[in-house]
Amino acid sequence: MDLYAQMAALVAEGRPFVLATVIESAGSTPQKPGSKMVVLEDGSLRGTVGGGAIEHQIVQAARTLLESSESTRVIETHLTHELGMCCGGRMKVFLEKHGAPPRLTVFGAGHVARELALMAHRVGFRVTVVDARPEWATVERFPGIELVLKDPADYARTLSGGTGHCFCITTHDHPLDQAVVEALLDKPSAYLGVIGSRRKAERFRMRLKAAGFSDEAVARLRSPMGVEIGALTPEEIAVSIVGELIRVRRLGASPK
């Protein structure tokens, strides 16, 4: 498969990677400017920039870049003096990080969920909507969105979460909202929120503490969801929630 097609597939799968491109070379080198290689988190490769010690050095630098806050890095190496290779040349390689898009799972497929999913998709989230009701979770209502026709609480229990994963709970039933929250609260996430009034939020927190969840875990729950803009309609509520998701993505979580 063409390297660019493989990169597109990795993006579609939500897998972060580093693209390494040889931008300068002098003397005898295993690859010339323009040669490219993709490095994944586990060190697996797509393409090559020459193999041997230089490739190993690039792979290690790429994996370090994936774990850092940087987005690019340039490494320059003399193959003989620094790596002991017999080529005798010099290579400069540009490393460019391609992070996985932030993931958002929306539990429920109602009116707010529809506006939320579509808006989040437009601003770069990889969105999944979960609802057991086939008449609500349709391709027509959610174009371009991944749909899962399962009970939201059951599906939530199967998820492992992750630091790049956001969860928004907007089901049609308060007990179902509660069950989804309980399934997710101890799992890692960038954001965990449930729709509703402040009164509903306080009741949820009381029930979670009564169920044995720690104060620290309960404090992670964002409810009511969204930034305060006086939102009333499904569209306005979606703007409020997506605004909060963008803030979390760009700036990190802030106190509610």
VODREN-616026 format. One line per 4 residues: their letters; for each residue y, x, z of N, C-alpha, C. Coordinates in nm, 2 decimals, decimal comma. Layout:
N
a	Y:X:Z:Y:X:Z:Y:X:Z | ... .
This chain:
256
mdly	-0,12:0,08:0,00:0,00:0,00:0,00:0,12:0,09:0,00 | 0,23:0,05:-0,08:0,35:0,12:-0,08:0,41:0,13:0,06 | 0,47:0,24:0,09:0,53:0,27:0,23:0,63:0,16:0,26 | 0,71:0,12:0,17:0,81:0,01:0,20:0,74:-0,12:0,23 .
aqma	0,64:-0,15:0,16:0,56:-0,27:0,19:0,50:-0,27:0,33 | 0,45:-0,15:0,37:0,39:-0,13:0,50:0,50:-0,15:0,61 | 0,62:-0,10:0,58:0,73:-0,11:0,68:0,76:-0,26:0,69 | 0,77:-0,33:0,58:0,80:-0,47:0,58:0,69:-0,55:0,66 .
alva	0,57:-0,51:0,65:0,46:-0,57:0,72:0,47:-0,55:0,87 | 0,51:-0,42:0,91:0,53:-0,39:1,05:0,65:-0,47:1,11 | 0,75:-0,49:1,03:0,87:-0,57:1,08:0,82:-0,72:1,10 | 0,74:-0,77:1,01:0,69:-0,91:1,02:0,60:-0,92:1,14 .
egrp	0,53:-0,82:1,17:0,44:-0,83:1,29:0,51:-0,80:1,42 | 0,64:-0,76:1,41:0,72:-0,73:1,53:0,68:-0,60:1,60 | 0,64:-0,50:1,52:0,59:-0,37:1,57:0,70:-0,27:1,55 | 0,75:-0,21:1,66:0,86:-0,10:1,64:0,80:0,02:1,58 .
fvla	0,88:0,10:1,51:0,84:0,22:1,45:0,96:0,31:1,42 | 0,93:0,44:1,39:1,04:0,53:1,35:1,01:0,57:1,20 | 1,11:0,57:1,12:1,11:0,62:0,98:1,16:0,77:0,98 | 1,07:0,86:0,95:1,11:1,00:0,94:1,13:1,04:0,79 .
tvie	1,25:1,09:0,76:1,28:1,13:0,62:1,33:1,27:0,62 | 1,27:1,35:0,53:1,31:1,49:0,51:1,44:1,49:0,43 | 1,55:1,54:0,50:1,68:1,53:0,43:1,73:1,67:0,38 | 1,67:1,78:0,43:1,70:1,91:0,38:1,58:2,00:0,39 .
sags	1,56:2,09:0,29:1,46:2,19:0,31:1,51:2,32:0,24 | 1,46:2,43:0,29:1,49:2,56:0,23:1,37:2,65:0,23 | 1,35:2,73:0,13:1,23:2,81:0,13:1,10:2,73:0,10 | 0,99:2,79:0,14:0,86:2,72:0,12:0,84:2,62:0,23 .
tpqk	0,83:2,49:0,20:0,80:2,39:0,30:0,69:2,30:0,24 | 0,62:2,23:0,33:0,51:2,14:0,28:0,56:2,02:0,21 | 0,69:1,97:0,24:0,74:1,86:0,17:0,89:1,88:0,14 | 0,94:1,81:0,04:1,08:1,83:0,00:1,16:1,71:0,04 .
pgsk	1,30:1,72:0,02:1,39:1,61:0,06:1,35:1,48:0,00 | 1,35:1,37:0,07:1,31:1,24:0,03:1,17:1,20:0,07 | 1,09:1,29:0,12:0,96:1,26:0,17:0,97:1,18:0,30 | 0,89:1,08:0,32:0,90:0,99:0,43:0,77:0,97:0,50 .
mvvl	0,78:0,93:0,63:0,66:0,90:0,71:0,71:0,80:0,82 | 0,62:0,71:0,85:0,64:0,61:0,95:0,55:0,65:1,07 | 0,61:0,65:1,19:0,54:0,68:1,31:0,55:0,56:1,41 | 0,43:0,51:1,45:0,42:0,39:1,54:0,42:0,44:1,69 .
edgs	0,43:0,34:1,78:0,43:0,38:1,92:0,31:0,45:1,97 | 0,19:0,42:1,91:0,07:0,49:1,95:0,05:0,62:1,88 | 0,14:0,66:1,80:0,13:0,79:1,73:0,06:0,78:1,59 | 0,02:0,66:1,55:-0,05:0,65:1,42:0,06:0,65:1,32 .
lrgt	0,02:0,69:1,19:0,11:0,73:1,09:0,09:0,64:0,96 | 0,20:0,63:0,89:0,20:0,58:0,75:0,27:0,68:0,67 | 0,20:0,74:0,57:0,27:0,84:0,49:0,26:0,98:0,56 | 0,32:1,08:0,50:0,32:1,22:0,56:0,44:1,30:0,52 .
vggg	0,48:1,39:0,61:0,58:1,49:0,57:0,52:1,63:0,57 | 0,39:1,64:0,55:0,34:1,77:0,53:0,22:1,81:0,62 | 0,20:1,74:0,72:0,08:1,78:0,81:0,11:1,90:0,90 | 0,01:1,94:0,97:0,02:2,06:1,05:0,11:2,05:1,17 .
aieh	0,17:2,17:1,21:0,25:2,18:1,33:0,38:2,10:1,31 | 0,44:2,11:1,19:0,57:2,04:1,17:0,55:1,89:1,18 | 0,44:1,83:1,13:0,42:1,69:1,14:0,40:1,65:1,29 | 0,32:1,73:1,36:0,30:1,70:1,50:0,43:1,70:1,58 .
qivq	0,52:1,80:1,55:0,65:1,80:1,61:0,73:1,68:1,58 | 0,73:1,63:1,46:0,80:1,51:1,42:0,75:1,39:1,49 | 0,61:1,38:1,50:0,55:1,26:1,56:0,59:1,26:1,71 | 0,59:1,37:1,78:0,63:1,37:1,92:0,78:1,33:1,94 .
aart	0,86:1,38:1,85:1,01:1,35:1,85:1,03:1,20:1,83 | 0,95:1,15:1,73:0,96:1,00:1,70:0,92:0,92:1,82 | 0,81:0,95:1,88:0,76:0,87:2,00:0,86:0,88:2,11 | 0,92:0,99:2,13:1,03:1,01:2,23:1,15:0,92:2,20 .
lles	1,18:0,91:2,07:1,30:0,83:2,03:1,27:0,68:2,05 | 1,14:0,64:2,03:1,11:0,50:2,05:1,13:0,46:2,20 | 1,11:0,55:2,29:1,12:0,52:2,43:1,26:0,54:2,48 | 1,35:0,59:2,40:1,49:0,62:2,44:1,58:0,50:2,40 .
sest	1,71:0,51:2,45:1,81:0,42:2,41:1,88:0,46:2,28 | 1,85:0,57:2,22:1,90:0,62:2,10:1,84:0,54:1,98 | 1,91:0,54:1,87:1,86:0,48:1,75:1,83:0,58:1,64 | 1,89:0,69:1,64:1,86:0,80:1,54:1,86:0,93:1,61 .
rvie	1,80:1,03:1,54:1,80:1,17:1,58:1,77:1,26:1,46 | 1,82:1,38:1,46:1,79:1,48:1,36:1,73:1,60:1,42 | 1,62:1,64:1,37:1,55:1,76:1,41:1,55:1,86:1,30 | 1,57:1,99:1,33:1,57:2,10:1,23:1,48:2,21:1,28 .
thlt	1,39:2,26:1,20:1,29:2,35:1,25:1,27:2,46:1,14 | 1,26:2,58:1,19:1,22:2,69:1,10:1,06:2,70:1,12 | 0,99:2,68:1,01:0,85:2,67:1,02:0,77:2,79:1,07 | 0,82:2,91:1,04:0,76:3,03:1,09:0,81:3,07:1,23 .
helg	0,94:3,08:1,24:0,99:3,13:1,37:0,96:3,04:1,49 | 0,96:2,91:1,46:0,95:2,81:1,58:0,81:2,75:1,59 | 0,74:2,74:1,47:0,61:2,68:1,48:0,49:2,77:1,44 | 0,52:2,89:1,39:0,42:2,98:1,36:0,35:2,95:1,23 .
mccg	0,41:2,86:1,15:0,34:2,83:1,02:0,38:2,94:0,92 | 0,29:2,96:0,82:0,30:3,07:0,73:0,40:3,04:0,61 | 0,45:2,91:0,60:0,53:2,87:0,49:0,66:2,95:0,48 | 0,72:2,97:0,60:0,84:3,05:0,60:0,97:2,98:0,57 .
grmk	0,96:2,85:0,55:1,08:2,77:0,52:1,14:2,70:0,64 | 1,24:2,61:0,60:1,31:2,54:0,71:1,32:2,39:0,66 | 1,30:2,30:0,76:1,31:2,16:0,73:1,40:2,09:0,82 | 1,48:2,00:0,77:1,56:1,91:0,85:1,52:1,76:0,83 .
vfle	1,49:1,69:0,94:1,43:1,56:0,93:1,52:1,46:1,00 | 1,55:1,35:0,94:1,62:1,24:1,00:1,53:1,13:1,05 | 1,54:1,10:1,18:1,46:1,00:1,25:1,54:0,87:1,27 | 1,49:0,76:1,23:1,56:0,63:1,24:1,47:0,53:1,30 .
khga	1,51:0,48:1,42:1,43:0,38:1,49:1,45:0,24:1,44 | 1,33:0,17:1,42:1,33:0,03:1,38:1,27:-0,05:1,49 | 1,35:-0,11:1,58:1,29:-0,18:1,69:1,23:-0,32:1,65 | 1,14:-0,36:1,73:1,08:-0,50:1,70:1,19:-0,60:1,73 .
pprl	1,20:-0,71:1,65:1,29:-0,81:1,68:1,26:-0,88:1,82 | 1,36:-0,92:1,89:1,33:-0,98:2,02:1,26:-1,11:2,00 | 1,16:-1,14:2,08:1,08:-1,26:2,07:1,13:-1,37:2,16 | 1,13:-1,49:2,11:1,16:-1,61:2,19:1,05:-1,71:2,17 .
tvfg	1,00:-1,76:2,28:0,90:-1,87:2,28:0,97:-1,99:2,34 | 0,98:-2,10:2,26:1,04:-2,22:2,31:0,92:-2,32:2,34 | 0,92:-2,37:2,46:0,81:-2,46:2,50:0,87:-2,60:2,49 | 0,82:-2,68:2,40:0,87:-2,81:2,37:0,93:-2,82:2,23 .
aghv	0,93:-2,93:2,17:0,98:-2,94:2,03:1,07:-3,06:2,01 | 1,15:-3,09:2,12:1,24:-3,20:2,12:1,37:-3,16:2,05 | 1,47:-3,24:2,07:1,60:-3,23:2,00:1,67:-3,10:2,03 | 1,68:-3,06:2,16:1,74:-2,94:2,20:1,66:-2,82:2,15 .
arel	1,53:-2,83:2,17:1,44:-2,72:2,12:1,46:-2,69:1,97 | 1,47:-2,80:1,89:1,49:-2,78:1,75:1,62:-2,70:1,72 | 1,73:-2,74:1,78:1,85:-2,67:1,75:1,85:-2,53:1,81 | 1,79:-2,51:1,93:1,77:-2,38:1,99:1,69:-2,29:1,90 .
alma	1,58:-2,34:1,85:1,49:-2,25:1,77:1,55:-2,21:1,64 | 1,62:-2,30:1,57:1,68:-2,27:1,45:1,80:-2,17:1,46 | 1,88:-2,20:1,57:1,99:-2,11:1,59:1,95:-1,97:1,63 | 1,85:-1,96:1,72:1,80:-1,83:1,76:1,74:-1,75:1,65 .
hrvg	1,67:-1,82:1,56:1,61:-1,76:1,44:1,72:-1,70:1,35 | 1,83:-1,77:1,34:1,94:-1,73:1,25:2,01:-1,60:1,31 | 2,00:-1,58:1,44:2,07:-1,47:1,49:1,97:-1,35:1,52 | 1,85:-1,36:1,47:1,76:-1,25:1,47:1,64:-1,25:1,56 .
frvt	1,62:-1,36:1,63:1,50:-1,37:1,72:1,38:-1,41:1,64 | 1,27:-1,36:1,68:1,14:-1,41:1,62:1,09:-1,52:1,71 | 1,10:-1,64:1,66:1,08:-1,76:1,74:0,95:-1,83:1,72 | 0,89:-1,87:1,83:0,77:-1,95:1,83:0,80:-2,08:1,91 .
vvda	0,76:-2,19:1,86:0,77:-2,32:1,93:0,64:-2,38:1,96 | 0,62:-2,42:2,09:0,49:-2,46:2,14:0,50:-2,61:2,18 | 0,42:-2,70:2,12:0,41:-2,84:2,16:0,28:-2,90:2,12 | 0,23:-2,98:2,20:0,10:-3,04:2,16:0,12:-3,17:2,07 .
rpew	0,24:-3,21:2,05:0,26:-3,33:1,97:0,29:-3,30:1,83 | 0,19:-3,33:1,74:0,21:-3,29:1,60:0,32:-3,36:1,53 | 0,36:-3,48:1,58:0,47:-3,55:1,51:0,60:-3,49:1,54 | 0,61:-3,40:1,64:0,74:-3,33:1,68:0,74:-3,19:1,62 .
atve	0,63:-3,12:1,64:0,62:-2,98:1,60:0,58:-2,97:1,45 | 0,67:-3,00:1,36:0,64:-3,01:1,22:0,72:-2,90:1,14 | 0,67:-2,86:1,03:0,74:-2,76:0,95:0,87:-2,82:0,90 | 0,88:-2,95:0,87:1,00:-3,01:0,83:1,11:-3,00:0,94 .
rfpg	1,08:-3,01:1,06:1,18:-3,00:1,17:1,21:-2,86:1,21 | 1,11:-2,77:1,18:1,13:-2,63:1,22:1,10:-2,53:1,11 | 1,18:-2,54:1,00:1,15:-2,45:0,88:1,17:-2,30:0,92 | 1,07:-2,22:0,88:1,07:-2,08:0,91:1,03:-2,04:1,05 .
ielv	0,99:-2,13:1,13:0,96:-2,11:1,27:0,81:-2,11:1,29 | 0,75:-2,02:1,37:0,61:-2,03:1,40:0,58:-2,14:1,49 | 0,48:-2,22:1,46:0,45:-2,34:1,54:0,31:-2,33:1,60 | 0,30:-2,36:1,73:0,17:-2,36:1,80:0,15:-2,50:1,85 .
lkdp	0,04:-2,57:1,80:0,01:-2,70:1,85:-0,09:-2,70:1,96 | -0,04:-2,67:2,08:-0,12:-2,66:2,20:-0,04:-2,71:2,32 | -0,11:-2,74:2,42:-0,04:-2,78:2,55:0,04:-2,66:2,59 | 0,17:-2,68:2,62:0,26:-2,57:2,65:0,21:-2,49:2,78 .
adya	0,16:-2,56:2,88:0,12:-2,49:3,00:0,00:-2,41:2,97 | -0,10:-2,46:2,90:-0,22:-2,39:2,86:-0,19:-2,26:2,78 | -0,09:-2,28:2,69:-0,06:-2,17:2,60:0,02:-2,06:2,68 | 0,10:-2,11:2,78:0,18:-2,01:2,86:0,08:-1,92:2,94 .
rtls	-0,03:-1,98:2,98:-0,12:-1,90:3,07:-0,19:-1,79:2,98 | -0,19:-1,80:2,85:-0,26:-1,70:2,77:-0,16:-1,59:2,74 | -0,03:-1,60:2,76:0,06:-1,50:2,72:0,07:-1,39:2,82 | 0,09:-1,27:2,77:0,11:-1,15:2,86:0,25:-1,12:2,89 .
ggtg	0,34:-1,18:2,81:0,48:-1,15:2,83:0,52:-1,01:2,78 | 0,64:-0,96:2,83:0,68:-0,83:2,79:0,83:-0,82:2,80 | 0,88:-0,70:2,81:1,02:-0,68:2,84:1,11:-0,72:2,72 | 1,06:-0,74:2,60:1,14:-0,79:2,49:1,11:-0,94:2,46 .
hcfc	1,05:-1,01:2,55:1,01:-1,15:2,53:1,10:-1,24:2,61 | 1,15:-1,34:2,55:1,23:-1,45:2,62:1,15:-1,58:2,61 | 1,16:-1,66:2,72:1,10:-1,79:2,73:1,20:-1,89:2,77 | 1,20:-2,00:2,69:1,29:-2,11:2,71:1,20:-2,24:2,72 .
itth	1,21:-2,31:2,84:1,13:-2,42:2,86:1,21:-2,55:2,85 | 1,17:-2,63:2,75:1,24:-2,75:2,72:1,15:-2,87:2,68 | 1,04:-2,89:2,76:0,95:-2,99:2,73:1,00:-3,13:2,76 | 0,92:-3,23:2,72:0,96:-3,37:2,74:0,93:-3,42:2,88 .
dhpl	0,87:-3,34:2,97:0,81:-3,38:3,09:0,84:-3,29:3,21 | 0,90:-3,33:3,32:0,94:-3,24:3,42:0,81:-3,17:3,49 | 0,70:-3,24:3,52:0,59:-3,17:3,57:0,53:-3,07:3,47 | 0,54:-3,10:3,34:0,50:-3,00:3,24:0,59:-2,87:3,24 .
dqav	0,72:-2,90:3,25:0,81:-2,79:3,27:0,77:-2,70:3,39 | 0,74:-2,77:3,50:0,70:-2,69:3,62:0,58:-2,61:3,60 | 0,48:-2,67:3,53:0,35:-2,60:3,51:0,38:-2,48:3,42 | 0,46:-2,49:3,32:0,49:-2,37:3,24:0,56:-2,26:3,31 .
veal	0,66:-2,30:3,40:0,73:-2,21:3,48:0,63:-2,13:3,57 | 0,54:-2,20:3,63:0,45:-2,14:3,72:0,36:-2,04:3,65 | 0,32:-2,08:3,52:0,24:-1,99:3,44:0,31:-1,86:3,40 | 0,44:-1,86:3,39:0,51:-1,75:3,34:0,59:-1,67:3,44 .
ldkp	0,61:-1,72:3,56:0,71:-1,66:3,65:0,67:-1,52:3,69 | 0,54:-1,49:3,71:0,50:-1,35:3,75:0,48:-1,26:3,63 | 0,50:-1,31:3,51:0,48:-1,22:3,39:0,61:-1,16:3,35 | 0,61:-1,03:3,30:0,73:-0,97:3,26:0,80:-1,04:3,14 .
sayl	0,93:-1,04:3,15:1,01:-1,11:3,04:1,15:-1,06:3,05 | 1,23:-1,07:2,94:1,37:-1,04:2,94:1,45:-1,16:2,99 | 1,39:-1,28:2,97:1,46:-1,40:3,01:1,36:-1,51:3,03 | 1,38:-1,59:3,13:1,29:-1,71:3,16:1,38:-1,82:3,21 .
gvig	1,39:-1,92:3,13:1,48:-2,03:3,16:1,42:-2,17:3,14 | 1,47:-2,27:3,22:1,42:-2,40:3,20:1,54:-2,49:3,20 | 1,54:-2,59:3,11:1,65:-2,68:3,09:1,66:-2,78:3,20 | 1,78:-2,83:3,22:1,79:-2,93:3,33:1,92:-2,92:3,41 .
srrk	1,94:-3,01:3,49:2,06:-3,01:3,58:2,04:-2,92:3,70 | 2,15:-2,90:3,77:2,14:-2,81:3,89:2,05:-2,87:3,99 | 2,05:-3,00:4,00:1,96:-3,07:4,10:1,82:-3,04:4,07 | 1,78:-3,06:3,94:1,65:-3,03:3,89:1,61:-2,88:3,92 .
aerf	1,71:-2,79:3,90:1,68:-2,65:3,92:1,65:-2,62:4,06 | 1,73:-2,68:4,16:1,70:-2,66:4,30:1,57:-2,71:4,34 | 1,53:-2,83:4,29:1,40:-2,88:4,32:1,29:-2,79:4,27 | 1,30:-2,74:4,15:1,21:-2,64:4,09:1,19:-2,52:4,19 .
rmrl	1,30:-2,47:4,23:1,30:-2,35:4,31:1,23:-2,37:4,45 | 1,26:-2,49:4,50:1,19:-2,53:4,63:1,04:-2,54:4,61 | 1,00:-2,60:4,50:0,85:-2,62:4,47:0,79:-2,48:4,45 | 0,86:-2,39:4,38:0,80:-2,26:4,35:0,78:-2,18:4,48 .
kaag	0,88:-2,19:4,57:0,87:-2,12:4,69:0,75:-2,18:4,78 | 0,74:-2,31:4,77:0,63:-2,38:4,85:0,50:-2,34:4,79 | 0,49:-2,31:4,66:0,37:-2,27:4,59:0,33:-2,12:4,62 | 0,42:-2,05:4,69:0,39:-1,91:4,72:0,46:-1,81:4,64 .
fsde	0,55:-1,84:4,55:0,62:-1,74:4,47:0,73:-1,68:4,56 | 0,75:-1,55:4,54:0,84:-1,48:4,62:0,99:-1,51:4,58 | 1,08:-1,49:4,67:1,22:-1,51:4,64:1,26:-1,43:4,52 | 1,21:-1,31:4,51:1,25:-1,22:4,40:1,20:-1,28:4,26 .
avar	1,08:-1,34:4,26:1,03:-1,40:4,14:1,11:-1,53:4,11 | 1,14:-1,61:4,21:1,21:-1,73:4,19:1,35:-1,70:4,14 | 1,41:-1,59:4,18:1,55:-1,56:4,14:1,56:-1,52:3,99 | 1,44:-1,49:3,93:1,44:-1,46:3,79:1,46:-1,58:3,70 .
lrsp	1,44:-1,70:3,76:1,44:-1,82:3,68:1,59:-1,86:3,65 | 1,62:-1,88:3,52:1,75:-1,92:3,48:1,76:-2,07:3,46 | 1,82:-2,14:3,55:1,83:-2,28:3,54:1,95:-2,33:3,62 | 2,04:-2,41:3,56:2,04:-2,45:3,42:2,05:-2,34:3,32 .
mgve	1,99:-2,35:3,21:2,01:-2,24:3,10:2,14:-2,25:3,04 | 2,18:-2,13:2,99:2,30:-2,13:2,91:2,43:-2,09:2,98 | 2,53:-2,04:2,90:2,66:-2,01:2,95:2,74:-2,14:2,97 | 2,83:-2,14:3,06:2,90:-2,27:3,10:3,01:-2,29:3,00 .
igal	2,99:-2,39:2,91:3,09:-2,43:2,81:3,11:-2,58:2,81 | 3,05:-2,65:2,90:3,06:-2,79:2,91:2,99:-2,86:2,80 | 2,87:-2,80:2,76:2,79:-2,86:2,65:2,73:-2,99:2,68 | 2,73:-3,08:2,58:2,67:-3,21:2,60:2,57:-3,25:2,49 .
tpee	2,60:-3,22:2,37:2,50:-3,25:2,26:2,39:-3,15:2,25 | 2,28:-3,18:2,18:2,18:-3,08:2,16:2,23:-2,96:2,09 | 2,32:-2,98:1,99:2,37:-2,86:1,92:2,46:-2,77:2,02 | 2,54:-2,84:2,10:2,62:-2,76:2,19:2,54:-2,69:2,30 .
iavs	2,44:-2,76:2,35:2,35:-2,70:2,45:2,28:-2,58:2,38 | 2,24:-2,59:2,26:2,17:-2,48:2,19:2,27:-2,36:2,18 | 2,39:-2,38:2,15:2,50:-2,28:2,14:2,51:-2,21:2,27 | 2,51:-2,29:2,38:2,52:-2,23:2,52:2,40:-2,14:2,55 .
ivge	2,28:-2,19:2,52:2,16:-2,11:2,55:2,15:-1,99:2,47 | 2,17:-2,00:2,34:2,16:-1,88:2,25:2,27:-1,78:2,29 | 2,39:-1,83:2,33:2,49:-1,73:2,38:2,44:-1,65:2,49 | 2,36:-1,72:2,58:2,31:-1,64:2,70:2,20:-1,55:2,65 .
lirv	2,12:-1,59:2,56:2,01:-1,50:2,51:2,07:-1,38:2,44 | 2,18:-1,40:2,36:2,25:-1,28:2,30:2,30:-1,19:2,40 | 2,36:-1,25:2,51:2,42:-1,16:2,62:2,31:-1,08:2,68 | 2,19:-1,14:2,70:2,08:-1,07:2,76:2,03:-0,96:2,67 .
rrlg	2,02:-0,99:2,54:1,98:-0,89:2,44:2,07:-0,78:2,43 | 2,20:-0,80:2,43:2,30:-0,70:2,41:2,34:-0,62:2,53 | 2,35:-0,70:2,64:2,41:-0,64:2,77:2,31:-0,64:2,88 | 2,20:-0,70:2,87:2,10:-0,71:2,99:2,14:-0,83:3,07 .
aspk	2,05:-0,87:3,16:2,06:-0,99:3,24:2,18:-0,97:3,33 | 2,24:-1,08:3,36:2,36:-1,08:3,46:2,33:-1,20:3,56 | 2,39:-1,19:3,67:2,37:-1,29:3,78:2,41:-1,43:3,73 | 2,34:-1,53:3,77:2,37:-1,67:3,73:2,47:-1,73:3,82 .
